[in-house]
Amino acid sequence: MLCLVNFGLMPAILFFTSYVHGMQNPASIVSADFNNDSIADIAFLNIDKTETEIKDITIVTLLGKGNGTFLPEIIGRHNSFLTSIEFCGDLNNDGIQDLIGNMGSSFLVYFGHGDGTFPDSRFYQIPRTIVDIADFNHDGWKDIAALGASNLYISLNKGDGTFGPETDYLVWNSPKAVADGDFDADGNIDLAVVNAMSNDVCVFFGIGDGSFTDQISHPARYSVGKYPTSITSADFDGDGKDDLAIANTGRSPDYNNIVSILLEAGDRTFLPHVEHTVGTGPCAITALDFNGDKKIDIAVVNRGGNDVSILTGMGDGNFDVEKRCAVGKGPNSMTSADFNGDGADDLAVTNYDDKSISIILGSSSGQPIVVPTSAPSPTPTLFEKPQVLLDTEYRSYHSGAPLMVNWRLFQGLKSYLVDAYLGVQLPNGKIYIYNGKELKKKASPIVKSIVMNGSSSGSLGPFSIPQDSPKGSYILYAVLAVKGKTPWSQSNWVSNLASCGFSIQK
């Protein structure tokens, strides 16, 4: 549902919330152009859970239409151990955005396919949480920053999408989040880390070769509010050096409800923090230009209040009194981008408890911000067509090993009688149809005559990988086609084209 709120001569902010069919509890949202059409898209985790257990976690992509709305979701890779997808970037320099998925004691790099899917992944057994992606050494490749119990870890890209040994830096007590920026205007990426238990921020200045100043020889710690959990950076006062904004959550029931602003003083130090009141339980923060006046504003997700606070920037480091925009229940993460192409930044917020996503569209008028005081009731929607979820049990196999292909189906707006096809793209790029026995160019369905008149799930396999299969990377494809029609023609598809990757090792 799309709701237009008009406040006379004041700028309007468009706001809508929608349920997505098949959505469970959304969390951990990011935005980028995942299909290279120059339009901002979003990706998030979809958590299928009960009161006692997590049943499944999938990565869902919504491709933007360029007008603030989105195409039906693409249900992608599933992994019940994912804790977040915090960042996206082009990690292997192929011109396509990738994702990083944290799993607590390890992480996965999900490589983009250029169509909103992430069929291939690479596993890293590193007991850290990835918190930032940037080029720390000016070699044109994205590097990663991670947090442990009391340290910041830097790992440089080796120039092929993989990462080298870690360098660690002490950050004191319970680090929670990182923001990158250029705090001293020397052209190198610097990092700031919030420490929840010690209520402060540690700043690390980049040298330009992938290394940073440390807190022993160059201490840079600044007090903020109680139990800070989220941080962002931008130039709030227009001096050419990035500043910091921190969301101080506090702890239930003693929420802090404060945002701290740290302005760079011009000599690699920061002024004492200035506090601004926001809503209950601030848990996520971002910097953006929400009203198109070329001055940086701040948006804060308030989990305890089911709303978002907007702090309008004055351009000199000061901010107007907050304005709150109601969203769904249990908001827990946020991302910003220009979803409707008007030049102003917009917001997408995941509402964990009522299983929805709120989109708040900014205004490019340059006028003061006005927000609606209540959220419209969300409207449930269904997929326009059936959706297929496809994955394999493992990421790496030996030739001749049993390959279990799992699938799930979600019903669309109509009923269909379909055939299910499973395709395999070989390392040489050629695509064949798999009929349960062999790979062939002739289109033989793996399952015939599926009646799609309700959500269903099942598994295909196990299938045997041919003994003579060459070593390398493979991509599996699955699609539902009209019964009796060939899958080689996209006009015969009645579902999404699901995909996932695996490799064969001799």
SULWO-V164089 format. One record per helix or strand of 2 or more residues. SS is the DSSP state (A for helix, B for strand). FROM is the first residue (numbers start at 1). LEN is the number of residues. If there is no record, write none. Layout:
BEGIN
ss=SS from=FROM len=LEN
ss=SS from=FROM len=LEN
END
This chain:
BEGIN
ss=B from=3 len=5
ss=B from=10 len=10
ss=B from=25 len=8
ss=B from=41 len=9
ss=B from=54 len=9
ss=B from=74 len=5
ss=B from=84 len=6
ss=B from=98 len=5
ss=B from=107 len=5
ss=B from=120 len=5
ss=B from=129 len=6
ss=B from=143 len=5
ss=B from=151 len=7
ss=B from=163 len=8
ss=B from=175 len=7
ss=B from=190 len=6
ss=B from=200 len=5
ss=B from=221 len=3
ss=B from=228 len=7
ss=B from=243 len=9
ss=B from=254 len=9
ss=B from=274 len=4
ss=B from=282 len=7
ss=B from=297 len=6
ss=B from=307 len=5
ss=B from=323 len=4
ss=B from=331 len=7
ss=B from=346 len=6
ss=B from=356 len=6
ss=B from=386 len=7
ss=B from=396 len=3
ss=B from=402 len=9
ss=B from=416 len=10
ss=B from=431 len=4
ss=B from=439 len=2
ss=B from=447 len=6
ss=B from=456 len=9
ss=B from=472 len=11
ss=A from=490 len=3
ss=B from=498 len=8
END
